[in-house]
Amino acid sequence: MFGDPPDPSQPTLAPVPGATEQQGLEAGSTIWLWAALGLGTGLVLLMAGVRRLVLGRHWNGPNPFAEDARRPPRPLVTDQEARSGVLKQALSDTPVPERLDAVVIGSGIGGLAVAAILAKAGKRVLVLEQHIKAGGCCHTFGRDDLEFDTGIHYVGQLKKGSFCRVFLDQITEGQLDWAYLGSPIDIMVLEGPSGRRQFPMYSGEKAFVQGLKEKFPDEEAAIDKYMKMVKVAKGTLHMVLLKILPLPVVKLLDKLGVLAFFSPFLRAATQSLGEVLSQLPASQDLKAVLSYIYPTYGAIPKNASFSMHALLINHLLDGAFYPRGGSSEIAFHIIPVIQQAGGAVLTRATVKSVLLDSTGRACGVRVKKDRGLVSIFSPIVISNAGIFHTYEHLLPERARCLPGIQTQLRMVQHGPSALCVFICLRGSKKSLGLEANNCYLYFDSDTDQAMERYLSLSRDKAVAHIPYFFITSASAKDPTWKIRFPDQSTLIMMLPARYEWFEEWQDEPPGKRGSDYEALKNSFIDASISVLMKLHPQLEGKVHNVSVGTPLSHQSFLAAPHGENYGIDHNLNRLQPHVMASMRAQSPIPNLYLTGQDVFTCGFLGALHGALLCSSTILQRNVHLDLLRLQSRISAVLPKRMN
């Protein structure tokens, strides 16, 4: 941090007059040590002062979490007409609220959450969604009279009284219920020449560790070391601080090496998962098992930040949850909170551009309505559409060229995409032997090599070398499924896919992309079903409908330019401190703000934190602190077994 100490053979300070050479060296070393100590003390005091400033400051905006908004839960609404009245309010059929305080582009959880926070602070917010149904990756869709989720497969850190559970309870007024999924959470399956091996990932740190040691009894030391290392995730607050502190201050602290010195989390963020695993006395199989969850953030071990990986491990260590009633319940219960403050969430409302006034400030959006375009004006514009789509597609040309915009774009890359196979099954969860846990199926313990080989192949050859599948069943997780869809079940199989394999059809409308496109999709379907039947032979003859979503589906329904699953790439560069600090809610365009995954990290809770950062910036208030204080009051009255 302070440089190397002076070499005794090469004194850095001149001898004190009249002293011996040795005395001069000692004096020089003493001065150097005192200078270093003084600088170190100063930096400690600076960081402590900054922390107090950020966490203790109230600013002037209204507190959206001043009161506990929970109310007694109402019965599950299953009537589709009633649900459509909330989730499918089209722009063409619904008047736009007057005197808007903000307009939000995109109704994913990052957009809905920031709109709900602002609504709780008394703001009138309009959320615009291009799709026919609100929710983004939280929405569901129907196939053959069954329901599929699109992005919410399980969520951790939602025990009653937890920070994120309190947050969700407030923006849904306690109407969103979560079902605990039990243990094990995941099953990692490794198929190899010697057969199939299964590695259950149990909930609870003690059970998680014990399960690993039972499978690798000769590698207990490596497992213990790994568990100590993933505890760096407890420093997530440092990521929040990076985005709240003035950017020049962060850059200076990073340049001086202060951030990495004081924060193990930020130090680990600059190391790859592969690099950290190589430091363990671990076999290749154990390394593969310890890194099994990397598809949830999309970067292979050699390219993934260890801090990102540690976040995910800790995120699920105490168990996982699924929305009771399906993932569309999330949007269904947030939207009324936005409406109560005079706002609205409108669908079939594709935003074509952000409007800028004569001074270059965002002042509204231009939206596709029926066969024309309409302008909706607002003093604040918030984008949940991702950095690439917002900057490269929604901003006028003169704004795209601004240095601040170009600097941010050069820092990041498009994230990876995937292909999703949606499978309808005859039979109940029990009769088909389906479990609530997810399956991560790998065919090679060298996951880096397998993925790199797969992605380097042509689309026709790649189908024979799929490196992994993520297999999950909403019907096995949701306790209300058997009431809503008796004697029927669903599965989703996700596998990696390159956007470039499908790019030639990007300008063709869905359903009209031709026979070659259909043949390519069918080749991946056939490969997936073949794998599924080997893994679960009891499902033979039970499949009655199969469909597939390609990267073009993500592009079409989520406005993801390259079909990205998780927004910008969460590779090693993405988690560098100066990059994390630069990806913040306030964009280089005055009055244009960002929310969601690209502001914080990928995933459901990452997008929620992005919304908290965005609302704090807009309200000029530390909303994180407001929520922490409310959490403290709520936790104080919970039964002790829940605390």
C-alpha positions as CSV (number, residue, x, y, z in Angstrom):
1,M,0.0,0.0,0.0
2,F,2.7,2.4,1.0
3,G,5.5,1.0,-1.3
4,D,8.5,-1.2,-0.3
5,P,10.4,-0.2,2.8
6,P,13.8,1.4,2.3
7,D,16.7,-1.0,1.4
8,P,19.3,-0.6,4.2
9,S,22.1,-0.8,1.6
10,Q,20.5,2.1,-0.4
11,P,19.4,4.8,2.1
12,T,16.5,7.0,0.9
13,L,17.3,9.9,3.3
14,A,20.5,11.8,3.8
15,P,22.3,11.1,7.1
16,V,21.7,13.6,9.9
17,P,24.6,16.0,10.1
18,G,27.2,14.7,12.5
19,A,25.8,11.3,12.8
20,T,27.3,8.0,11.6
21,E,26.0,6.4,8.4
22,Q,24.1,3.8,10.5
23,Q,22.5,6.5,12.6
24,G,21.4,8.2,9.4
25,L,19.9,5.0,8.1
26,E,18.0,4.5,11.4
27,A,16.8,8.1,11.3
28,G,15.7,7.7,7.7
29,S,13.8,4.5,8.4
30,T,12.2,6.1,11.5
31,I,11.0,9.1,9.4
32,W,9.7,6.8,6.7
33,L,7.8,4.7,9.3
34,W,6.3,7.7,11.0
35,A,5.3,9.1,7.6
36,A,3.7,5.8,6.6
37,L,2.0,5.5,10.0
38,G,0.7,9.1,9.7
39,L,-0.7,8.5,6.2
40,G,-2.2,5.2,7.3
41,T,-3.9,6.8,10.3
42,G,-5.1,9.6,8.1
43,L,-6.7,7.2,5.6
44,V,-8.3,5.2,8.4
45,L,-9.9,8.4,9.8
46,L,-10.9,9.4,6.3
47,M,-12.6,6.1,5.6
48,A,-14.3,6.2,9.0
49,G,-15.5,9.7,8.4
50,V,-16.8,8.8,5.0
51,R,-18.6,5.9,6.4
52,R,-20.3,8.0,9.1
53,L,-21.1,10.6,6.5
54,V,-22.7,8.2,4.1
55,L,-24.6,6.0,6.6
56,G,-25.5,8.7,9.1
57,R,-26.7,11.4,6.7
58,H,-30.4,11.9,6.3
59,W,-30.4,14.6,3.6
60,N,-33.7,16.3,2.9
61,G,-36.0,14.0,1.1
62,P,-39.1,12.2,2.6
63,N,-38.6,8.8,4.3
64,P,-40.4,6.1,2.2
65,F,-40.0,3.7,5.1
66,A,-41.1,5.8,8.0
67,E,-44.0,3.4,8.8
68,D,-44.5,-0.3,8.6
69,A,-46.8,-0.7,5.5
70,R,-47.7,-4.4,6.0
71,R,-51.3,-5.4,6.3
72,P,-53.0,-8.7,6.8
73,P,-52.5,-10.9,3.7
74,R,-55.4,-11.4,1.4
75,P,-56.3,-14.7,-0.4
76,L,-54.4,-15.7,-3.5
77,V,-56.0,-14.2,-6.6
78,T,-56.3,-16.8,-9.3
79,D,-58.9,-15.3,-11.5
80,Q,-57.1,-14.4,-14.8
81,E,-59.3,-11.4,-15.6
82,A,-58.6,-9.9,-12.2
83,R,-54.9,-10.5,-12.6
84,S,-54.8,-9.1,-16.2
85,G,-56.5,-5.9,-14.8
86,V,-53.3,-5.3,-12.8
87,L,-50.6,-6.8,-15.0
88,K,-51.9,-6.0,-18.5
89,Q,-53.0,-2.4,-18.5
90,A,-52.2,-1.3,-22.0
91,L,-51.1,2.3,-22.8
92,S,-53.7,2.5,-25.6
93,D,-56.5,1.7,-23.2
94,T,-55.4,3.7,-20.1
95,P,-55.0,7.4,-19.6
96,V,-51.5,8.6,-18.6
97,P,-51.5,10.2,-15.1
98,E,-51.1,13.9,-15.0
99,R,-48.3,15.9,-13.2
100,L,-45.8,13.0,-13.2
101,D,-42.9,13.1,-10.9
102,A,-41.0,10.4,-12.7
103,V,-41.3,8.0,-15.6
104,V,-39.6,4.5,-15.5
105,I,-38.6,2.6,-18.6
106,G,-39.1,-1.1,-18.0
107,S,-41.2,-3.1,-15.4
108,G,-38.6,-5.5,-14.2
109,I,-38.0,-5.7,-10.5
110,G,-35.5,-2.9,-10.7
111,G,-38.1,-0.6,-12.3
112,L,-41.0,-1.7,-10.2
113,A,-39.1,-1.4,-6.9
114,V,-37.8,2.1,-7.5
115,A,-41.3,3.2,-8.6
116,A,-42.7,1.7,-5.4
117,I,-40.1,3.4,-3.2
118,L,-40.8,6.8,-4.9
119,A,-44.5,6.2,-4.5
120,K,-44.1,5.5,-0.8
121,A,-42.3,8.9,-0.7
122,G,-45.4,10.5,-2.2
123,K,-44.2,10.6,-5.8
124,R,-46.5,10.0,-8.9
125,V,-44.6,7.5,-11.1
126,L,-45.4,6.0,-14.5
127,V,-43.8,2.7,-15.4
128,L,-43.8,1.8,-19.1
129,E,-43.4,-1.8,-20.3
130,Q,-43.0,-2.8,-23.9
131,H,-44.3,-6.3,-23.4
132,I,-48.0,-7.3,-23.1
133,K,-47.5,-8.1,-19.4
134,A,-45.7,-6.3,-16.6
135,G,-42.9,-7.9,-14.6
136,G,-39.8,-8.2,-16.8
137,C,-38.0,-11.4,-15.7
138,C,-40.6,-11.7,-12.9
139,H,-43.4,-12.3,-15.4
140,T,-44.9,-15.6,-16.3
141,F,-46.3,-16.9,-19.6
142,G,-48.6,-19.7,-20.6
143,R,-48.0,-22.8,-22.7
144,D,-50.6,-25.5,-23.2
145,D,-52.7,-24.1,-20.3
146,L,-49.7,-24.3,-18.0
147,E,-47.5,-21.5,-16.5
148,F,-43.8,-20.9,-16.8
149,D,-41.6,-18.5,-14.9
150,T,-38.9,-16.6,-16.8
151,G,-36.3,-15.5,-14.4
152,I,-37.2,-16.1,-10.8
153,H,-36.2,-19.7,-10.0
154,Y,-35.2,-19.3,-6.4
155,V,-34.1,-16.4,-4.1
156,G,-32.0,-16.5,-0.9
157,Q,-31.8,-14.2,2.2
158,L,-35.5,-13.9,2.6
159,K,-36.1,-15.2,6.1
160,K,-38.6,-13.2,8.0
161,G,-37.0,-10.1,9.5
162,S,-34.1,-10.1,7.0
163,F,-33.2,-6.9,5.2
164,C,-34.5,-7.9,1.8
165,R,-37.6,-9.6,3.2
166,V,-38.5,-6.4,5.0
167,F,-37.9,-4.4,1.8
168,L,-40.1,-6.7,-0.2
169,D,-42.8,-6.7,2.5
170,Q,-42.9,-2.9,2.4
171,I,-43.2,-2.5,-1.4
172,T,-45.9,-5.2,-1.5
173,E,-47.6,-4.2,1.8
174,G,-47.0,-7.7,3.1
175,Q,-49.1,-9.4,0.4
176,L,-46.2,-11.3,-1.2
177,D,-45.6,-14.6,0.5
178,W,-42.5,-16.8,0.1
179,A,-42.3,-20.6,0.3
180,Y,-39.2,-22.1,1.8
181,L,-37.7,-24.7,-0.5
182,G,-36.1,-27.0,2.0
183,S,-32.8,-28.8,1.8
184,P,-30.8,-29.6,-0.3
185,I,-31.2,-26.3,-2.3
186,D,-29.3,-27.6,-5.3
187,I,-28.0,-30.8,-6.7
188,M,-24.7,-30.7,-8.7
189,V,-24.5,-33.7,-11.0
190,L,-21.2,-34.6,-12.7
191,E,-21.5,-37.0,-15.6
192,G,-18.2,-38.5,-16.6
193,P,-16.5,-41.6,-18.0
194,S,-16.8,-43.3,-14.5
195,G,-20.5,-42.6,-14.3
196,R,-22.8,-40.2,-12.6
197,R,-22.0,-38.5,-9.3
198,Q,-24.3,-36.3,-7.3
199,F,-23.3,-33.6,-4.9
200,P,-26.2,-32.1,-2.8
201,M,-25.9,-28.5,-1.6
202,Y,-27.6,-28.4,1.8
203,S,-29.0,-25.2,3.4
204,G,-27.3,-24.0,6.5
205,E,-23.5,-23.5,6.7
206,K,-22.9,-26.6,8.9
207,A,-24.9,-28.9,6.7
208,F,-23.4,-27.4,3.6
209,V,-19.9,-28.0,4.8
210,Q,-20.7,-31.5,6.1
211,G,-22.2,-32.5,2.8
212,L,-19.1,-31.5,0.9
213,K,-16.8,-33.3,3.4
214,E,-18.9,-36.5,3.0
215,K,-18.2,-36.4,-0.7
216,F,-14.6,-35.4,-0.4
217,P,-13.3,-36.9,2.9
218,D,-9.7,-36.4,2.0
219,E,-10.0,-32.7,1.2
220,E,-11.5,-31.3,4.4
221,A,-8.7,-28.7,4.7
222,A,-9.5,-27.3,1.2
223,I,-13.2,-27.1,2.1
224,D,-12.5,-25.3,5.4
225,K,-10.2,-22.8,3.7
226,Y,-12.8,-22.2,0.9
227,M,-15.5,-21.5,3.5
228,K,-13.3,-18.9,5.2
229,M,-12.5,-17.3,1.9
230,V,-16.2,-16.9,0.9
231,K,-16.8,-14.9,4.0
232,V,-15.5,-11.8,2.2
233,A,-19.1,-11.5,1.0
234,K,-19.9,-9.9,4.3
235,G,-18.3,-6.8,3.0
236,T,-21.0,-6.1,0.5
237,L,-21.6,-2.7,2.1
238,H,-18.3,-1.6,0.6
239,M,-19.8,-2.0,-2.8
240,V,-22.7,0.3,-1.8
241,L,-20.2,2.9,-0.4
242,L,-18.4,2.9,-3.8
243,K,-21.6,4.0,-5.5
244,I,-22.5,6.7,-2.9
245,L,-19.1,8.4,-2.4
246,P,-18.1,11.1,-4.9
247,L,-16.5,9.4,-7.9
248,P,-13.2,11.4,-7.8
249,V,-12.8,10.3,-4.1
250,V,-13.3,6.7,-5.0
251,K,-10.8,6.9,-7.9
252,L,-8.2,8.5,-5.6
253,L,-8.6,5.9,-2.9
254,D,-8.4,3.1,-5.5
255,K,-5.3,4.6,-7.0
256,L,-3.6,4.8,-3.6
257,G,-4.5,1.2,-2.9
258,V,-6.6,2.1,0.1
259,L,-9.8,0.3,-1.1
260,A,-8.1,-3.1,-1.5
261,F,-6.1,-2.5,1.8
262,F,-9.2,-1.9,4.0
263,S,-11.7,-4.1,2.3
264,P,-11.2,-7.9,1.8
265,F,-14.3,-7.8,-0.4
266,L,-12.9,-5.3,-2.8
267,R,-9.5,-7.0,-2.8
268,A,-11.1,-10.4,-3.6
269,A,-13.2,-8.6,-6.4
270,T,-9.9,-8.3,-8.3
271,Q,-9.1,-12.0,-8.1
272,S,-10.8,-14.6,-10.4
273,L,-12.6,-17.6,-9.0
274,G,-10.3,-19.8,-10.9
275,E,-7.2,-18.1,-9.4
276,V,-8.6,-18.5,-5.8
277,L,-9.5,-22.1,-6.4
278,S,-6.0,-22.8,-7.7
279,Q,-4.7,-21.8,-4.2
280,L,-6.6,-24.6,-2.6
281,P,-5.2,-28.1,-2.0
282,A,-8.2,-29.3,-4.0
283,S,-8.8,-31.9,-6.7
284,Q,-10.3,-30.9,-10.1
285,D,-13.6,-32.5,-9.1
286,L,-13.8,-30.5,-5.9
287,K,-12.9,-27.3,-7.7
288,A,-15.8,-28.0,-10.1
289,V,-18.2,-28.6,-7.3
290,L,-17.1,-25.5,-5.4
291,S,-17.7,-23.4,-8.5
292,Y,-21.0,-25.2,-9.6
293,I,-23.1,-22.1,-9.2
294,Y,-21.3,-19.9,-11.8
295,P,-24.2,-20.0,-14.4
296,T,-26.2,-17.8,-12.0
297,Y,-24.0,-14.9,-12.8
298,G,-22.8,-16.0,-16.2
299,A,-18.9,-15.9,-16.0
300,I,-16.8,-19.0,-16.1
301,P,-14.4,-19.5,-13.1
302,K,-11.3,-18.1,-14.9
303,N,-13.2,-14.9,-15.8
304,A,-15.4,-14.5,-12.7
305,S,-14.7,-12.3,-9.8
306,F,-14.3,-14.2,-6.6
307,S,-16.3,-11.6,-4.7
308,M,-19.3,-12.2,-7.1
309,H,-19.0,-15.9,-6.5
310,A,-18.8,-15.4,-2.7
311,L,-21.9,-13.2,-2.8
312,L,-23.9,-16.0,-4.5
313,I,-22.7,-18.7,-2.1
314,N,-23.6,-16.6,0.9
315,H,-26.9,-15.6,-0.7
316,L,-28.1,-19.2,-0.6
317,L,-26.2,-20.5,2.4
318,D,-29.2,-20.2,4.7
319,G,-31.8,-21.6,2.3
320,A,-33.9,-20.5,-0.7
321,F,-37.4,-19.3,-1.3
322,Y,-40.0,-19.2,-4.1
323,P,-43.0,-16.8,-4.5
324,R,-46.1,-18.6,-3.3
325,G,-48.5,-18.4,-6.3
326,G,-45.7,-18.0,-8.9
327,S,-43.3,-15.3,-9.8
328,S,-46.0,-13.0,-11.4
329,E,-47.1,-12.4,-7.8
330,I,-44.2,-10.0,-7.4
331,A,-45.4,-7.5,-9.9
332,F,-49.1,-8.2,-9.1
333,H,-48.5,-6.9,-5.5
334,I,-46.1,-4.1,-6.2
335,I,-48.2,-2.3,-8.9
336,P,-51.1,-1.4,-6.5
337,V,-48.5,0.5,-4.3
338,I,-47.5,2.6,-7.3
339,Q,-51.2,3.2,-8.2
340,Q,-52.1,4.3,-4.7
341,A,-49.8,7.3,-5.1
342,G,-51.5,8.3,-8.4
343,G,-49.0,6.4,-10.7
344,A,-49.5,3.6,-13.2
345,V,-47.8,0.6,-14.8
346,L,-48.7,0.5,-18.5
347,T,-47.9,-2.3,-21.0
348,R,-47.6,-2.4,-24.8
349,A,-45.7,0.9,-24.3
350,T,-42.3,0.7,-26.1
351,V,-40.1,3.6,-25.3
352,K,-38.3,4.7,-28.5
353,S,-36.2,7.5,-27.1
354,V,-35.4,9.7,-24.1
355,L,-36.4,13.3,-24.6
356,L,-33.8,16.0,-23.8
357,D,-34.5,19.7,-23.4
358,S,-32.4,22.5,-24.9
359,T,-29.8,22.2,-22.1
360,G,-29.3,18.5,-22.5
361,R,-31.4,17.4,-19.5
362,A,-33.8,14.5,-19.7
363,C,-37.4,15.7,-19.7
364,G,-39.5,12.7,-20.8
365,V,-39.8,9.9,-23.2
366,R,-41.2,9.3,-26.7
367,V,-43.4,6.1,-26.7
368,K,-44.9,4.0,-29.4
369,K,-48.7,4.1,-29.1
370,D,-51.0,2.3,-31.6
371,R,-49.3,3.2,-34.9
372,G,-47.7,6.5,-33.9
373,L,-45.5,8.1,-31.3
374,V,-46.5,10.2,-28.3
375,S,-44.4,12.3,-26.0
376,I,-44.7,11.9,-22.2
377,F,-43.0,14.6,-20.2
378,S,-41.6,14.2,-16.7
379,P,-38.9,16.0,-14.7
380,I,-37.1,12.7,-14.0
381,V,-36.5,9.7,-16.3
382,I,-35.4,6.3,-14.9
383,S,-34.2,3.5,-17.1
384,N,-34.4,-0.2,-16.1
385,A,-33.6,-1.2,-19.6
386,G,-29.8,-1.6,-19.1
387,I,-26.9,0.5,-19.9
388,F,-26.4,-0.7,-23.4
389,H,-30.0,-0.3,-24.5
390,T,-30.4,3.0,-22.7
391,Y,-27.2,4.7,-24.0
392,E,-27.0,3.2,-27.5
393,H,-30.7,3.0,-28.5
394,L,-32.7,5.4,-26.4
395,L,-30.5,8.5,-26.3
396,P,-30.3,11.0,-29.2
397,E,-27.1,10.9,-31.2
398,R,-25.6,14.0,-29.7
399,A,-25.9,12.5,-26.2
400,R,-24.5,9.1,-27.1
401,C,-21.2,10.8,-28.0
402,L,-20.7,12.5,-24.6
403,P,-17.5,11.5,-22.9
404,G,-19.2,10.3,-19.8
405,I,-21.5,8.0,-21.8
406,Q,-18.6,6.6,-23.9
407,T,-16.4,6.1,-20.8
408,Q,-19.0,4.0,-19.1
409,L,-19.7,1.9,-22.3
410,R,-16.0,1.2,-22.7
411,M,-15.8,-0.2,-19.2
412,V,-18.3,-3.0,-19.7
413,Q,-19.3,-5.7,-22.2
414,H,-22.5,-7.4,-23.2
415,G,-23.3,-10.3,-20.8
416,P,-23.9,-13.9,-21.9
417,S,-27.1,-15.4,-23.1
418,A,-28.9,-18.7,-22.8
419,L,-31.4,-20.9,-24.4
420,C,-34.4,-22.1,-22.4
421,V,-36.4,-25.2,-23.1
422,F,-39.9,-25.2,-21.6
423,I,-41.4,-28.6,-21.0
424,C,-45.0,-29.5,-20.1
425,L,-45.6,-32.8,-18.3
426,R,-48.5,-35.0,-17.5
427,G,-48.6,-35.9,-13.8
428,S,-48.2,-34.3,-10.4
429,K,-45.0,-33.5,-8.6
430,K,-45.4,-36.6,-6.5
431,S,-46.2,-39.0,-9.3
432,L,-43.3,-37.7,-11.4
433,G,-40.8,-37.6,-8.6
434,L,-40.0,-33.9,-9.1
435,E,-38.1,-32.1,-6.3
436,A,-38.0,-28.4,-5.4
437,N,-34.3,-28.3,-5.6
438,N,-32.5,-27.2,-8.8
439,C,-30.1,-29.4,-10.8
440,Y,-26.8,-28.2,-12.2
441,L,-25.7,-31.0,-14.6
442,Y,-22.1,-30.9,-15.9
443,F,-20.3,-33.2,-18.3
444,D,-16.7,-32.1,-17.5
445,S,-15.0,-31.1,-14.3
446,D,-12.9,-28.6,-16.2
447,T,-15.7,-26.2,-16.6
448,D,-13.5,-23.4,-18.1
449,Q,-12.2,-25.6,-20.9
450,A,-15.6,-27.2,-21.6
451,M,-17.3,-23.8,-22.0
452,E,-14.6,-22.3,-24.1
453,R,-14.7,-25.2,-26.5
454,Y,-18.5,-25.1,-26.7
455,L,-18.7,-21.4,-27.4
456,S,-15.9,-21.6,-30.0
457,L,-17.9,-24.1,-32.2
458,S,-20.4,-23.3,-34.9
459,R,-24.0,-23.6,-34.0
460,D,-24.4,-26.9,-35.8
461,K,-21.6,-28.5,-34.0
462,A,-22.1,-26.9,-30.6
463,V,-25.3,-28.9,-30.0
464,A,-23.3,-32.1,-29.5
465,H,-21.0,-30.5,-26.9
466,I,-23.4,-28.7,-24.4
467,P,-21.3,-28.2,-21.3
468,Y,-24.0,-27.9,-18.7
469,F,-27.8,-27.7,-18.1
470,F,-29.6,-25.9,-15.3
471,I,-32.9,-27.8,-14.6
472,T,-35.6,-26.4,-12.5
473,S,-39.4,-26.9,-11.8
474,A,-41.7,-24.2,-10.6
475,S,-44.5,-26.8,-10.2
476,A,-42.3,-28.5,-7.6
477,K,-41.6,-25.3,-5.7
478,D,-44.9,-23.5,-5.5
479,P,-47.3,-24.9,-2.9
480,T,-50.3,-23.5,-4.8
481,W,-49.5,-25.3,-8.0
482,K,-51.4,-28.4,-7.2
483,I,-54.5,-26.3,-6.7
484,R,-54.0,-24.2,-9.8
485,F,-52.8,-26.9,-12.2
486,P,-53.8,-30.3,-10.8
487,D,-52.0,-33.4,-12.1
488,Q,-49.8,-31.4,-14.4
489,S,-46.2,-30.2,-14.0
490,T,-43.5,-28.2,-15.8
491,L,-39.7,-28.2,-16.2
492,I,-37.3,-25.7,-17.5
493,M,-33.9,-26.6,-18.9
494,M,-31.4,-23.8,-19.4
495,L,-28.2,-24.1,-21.4
496,P,-25.6,-21.5,-22.6
497,A,-26.0,-20.2,-26.1
498,R,-24.2,-17.5,-28.2
499,Y,-26.3,-14.7,-29.5
500,E,-24.3,-14.8,-32.8
501,W,-25.7,-18.3,-33.5
502,F,-29.2,-16.7,-33.9
503,E,-28.3,-13.2,-35.0
504,E,-29.1,-13.6,-38.7
505,W,-32.8,-13.9,-37.8
506,Q,-32.9,-10.8,-35.4
507,D,-34.9,-8.7,-37.9
508,E,-37.5,-11.3,-38.5
509,P,-40.7,-11.3,-36.4
510,P,-41.3,-14.2,-33.9
511,G,-43.0,-17.1,-35.5
512,K,-41.8,-16.1,-39.0
513,R,-38.1,-16.8,-38.9
514,G,-38.2,-19.7,-41.3
515,S,-37.4,-23.4,-41.4
516,D,-33.6,-23.1,-40.7
517,Y,-34.3,-21.2,-37.5
518,E,-36.9,-23.9,-36.4
519,A,-34.5,-26.7,-37.3
520,L,-31.8,-25.1,-35.1
521,K,-34.2,-24.7,-32.2
522,N,-35.3,-28.3,-32.6
523,S,-31.8,-29.6,-32.5
524,F,-31.3,-28.1,-29.1
525,I,-34.7,-29.4,-28.0
526,D,-33.8,-32.9,-29.1
527,A,-30.4,-32.7,-27.3
528,S,-32.1,-31.4,-24.1
529,I,-34.9,-34.0,-24.0
530,S,-32.3,-36.8,-24.6
531,V,-30.3,-35.6,-21.5
532,L,-33.5,-35.2,-19.4
533,M,-34.7,-38.8,-20.1
534,K,-31.3,-40.2,-19.1
535,L,-31.4,-38.2,-15.9
536,H,-35.1,-38.9,-15.2
537,P,-36.2,-42.0,-17.1
538,Q,-39.5,-41.9,-15.2
539,L,-40.5,-38.9,-17.4
540,E,-40.5,-41.0,-20.5
541,G,-43.9,-40.6,-22.2
542,K,-45.0,-37.8,-19.9
543,V,-44.0,-34.9,-22.1
544,H,-46.9,-33.4,-24.0
545,N,-45.5,-30.0,-25.1
546,V,-42.0,-28.5,-25.6
547,S,-41.1,-25.0,-26.6
548,V,-37.9,-23.0,-26.6
549,G,-36.7,-19.5,-26.0
550,T,-33.6,-18.4,-27.8
551,P,-31.4,-15.3,-27.2
552,L,-33.7,-13.6,-29.7
553,S,-36.6,-14.1,-27.3
554,H,-34.6,-12.2,-24.6
555,Q,-33.9,-9.5,-27.2
556,S,-37.5,-9.3,-28.2
557,F,-39.2,-9.4,-24.8
558,L,-36.5,-7.8,-22.5
559,A,-35.0,-5.4,-25.0
560,A,-31.6,-7.0,-24.3
561,P,-29.5,-5.9,-27.3
562,H,-27.5,-9.2,-27.4
563,G,-30.0,-11.4,-25.7
564,E,-28.3,-11.0,-22.3
565,N,-29.6,-12.8,-19.3
566,Y,-27.9,-10.6,-16.7
567,G,-27.4,-7.3,-18.3
568,I,-23.7,-6.3,-18.6
569,D,-21.2,-9.0,-18.2
570,H,-20.3,-9.8,-14.6
571,N,-16.8,-10.8,-15.5
572,L,-13.6,-10.0,-13.6
573,N,-13.4,-6.5,-15.1
574,R,-17.0,-5.7,-14.1
575,L,-16.1,-6.1,-10.4
576,Q,-13.0,-3.9,-10.4
577,P,-13.6,-1.1,-7.8
578,H,-13.3,1.8,-10.2
579,V,-15.8,0.1,-12.6
580,M,-18.2,-0.7,-9.8
581,A,-18.0,2.9,-8.6
582,S,-18.7,4.2,-12.2
583,M,-21.8,2.1,-12.7
584,R,-24.1,4.2,-10.5
585,A,-27.6,5.5,-10.5
586,Q,-26.9,9.0,-11.7
587,S,-26.2,8.8,-15.4
588,P,-24.0,11.5,-17.2
589,I,-27.2,13.0,-18.5
590,P,-28.9,15.3,-15.9
591,N,-32.3,14.0,-14.7
592,L,-31.7,10.5,-16.3
593,Y,-31.1,7.8,-13.8
594,L,-30.4,4.0,-14.0
595,T,-31.8,1.2,-11.8
596,G,-31.7,-2.6,-11.8
597,Q,-28.9,-5.1,-12.4
598,D,-26.4,-2.9,-14.2
599,V,-26.3,-0.5,-11.2
600,F,-25.4,-3.1,-8.6
601,T,-25.1,-6.8,-9.5
602,C,-27.1,-9.3,-11.4
603,G,-30.1,-11.3,-10.1
604,F,-33.3,-10.4,-8.2
605,L,-31.7,-9.0,-5.0
606,G,-29.0,-7.3,-7.1
607,A,-31.7,-5.4,-9.0
608,L,-33.4,-4.5,-5.7
609,H,-30.2,-3.0,-4.4
610,G,-29.9,-1.1,-7.7
611,A,-33.4,0.3,-7.0
612,L,-32.4,1.4,-3.5
613,L,-29.4,3.2,-4.8
614,C,-31.4,4.9,-7.5
615,S,-34.2,6.1,-5.1
616,S,-31.6,7.3,-2.6
617,T,-30.0,9.4,-5.4
618,I,-33.3,10.9,-6.5
619,L,-34.7,11.5,-3.1
620,Q,-31.4,12.8,-1.8
621,R,-31.8,10.5,1.2
622,N,-30.1,7.4,2.5
623,V,-32.9,5.0,1.9
624,H,-30.7,2.0,2.9
625,L,-30.4,3.5,6.3
626,D,-34.2,4.2,6.5
627,L,-34.9,0.6,5.7
628,L,-32.3,-0.7,8.1
629,R,-34.0,1.3,10.9
630,L,-37.4,-0.1,10.0
631,Q,-35.9,-3.6,9.9
632,S,-34.5,-3.1,13.4
633,R,-38.0,-2.1,14.7
634,I,-39.7,-5.0,13.0
635,S,-37.1,-7.6,14.1
636,A,-37.4,-6.4,17.7
637,V,-40.9,-7.8,17.9
638,L,-40.4,-11.0,16.0
639,P,-40.2,-14.3,18.0
640,K,-36.7,-15.0,19.0
641,R,-36.5,-18.2,16.9
642,M,-36.9,-16.0,13.8
643,N,-34.2,-13.5,14.8
